[in-house]
Amino acid sequence: MTASPRPLGLRDATDADLPALAAIYAHHVLSGTASFEIEPPDAAAMGRRLAAVRAAGLPWLVAERDGRLLGYAYAGPYRARPAYDWTIEDSIYVADDARGQGAGRALLEALIARCEQGPWRQMVAVIGGSDNAGSIGLHAALGFQPAGTLRAVGFKFGRWIDSVFMQRPLGPGDATPAPPRGV
């Protein structure tokens, strides 16, 4: 009989996680199209990104098992203009050898739940590559609907890459007016 894997833990990211966050992201930058970056940021740059997410009052979560980070997810502002204040964008990255272990789904479920506790009304996913079936499927399974595809907007690994937009409401979505700013 095979022992079942130890439980997956989810928690807020800390500065101690920065080397692992940078390593997970570096793999995606260097070998995939989920990110349109070409050069992976170092731990210090990841620290600045984490600080910016925290300063915006948004969550950055990590999944771990047996003390090892398996992935992370965070929400960031969708766009800087004030009318977008209630719309956020999710980002999620899982370690290559941790795919298929439930970390991505657990992270995105928890991220959605945390964001629904705030004033935000829409979450947007901008997925690198219309062939990124894993991310598209995960987002669809958690209530995201297709919102459009920008064809050939990125060029990486010698080919043009699409951006797939998906969207889901948070809380009451657009059923009620936006809350007052600062709430």
Secondary structure by P-SEA (a helix, b strand, c coil): ccccccbbbbbcccccaaaaaaaaaaaaaaccccccccccccaaaaaaaaaaaaaacbbbbbbbccccccccccccccccccccccbbbbbbbccccccccaaaaaaaaaaaaaaaaccccbbbbbcccccaaaaaaaaaaaccccccccccccccccbbbbbbbbbbbcccccccccccccc
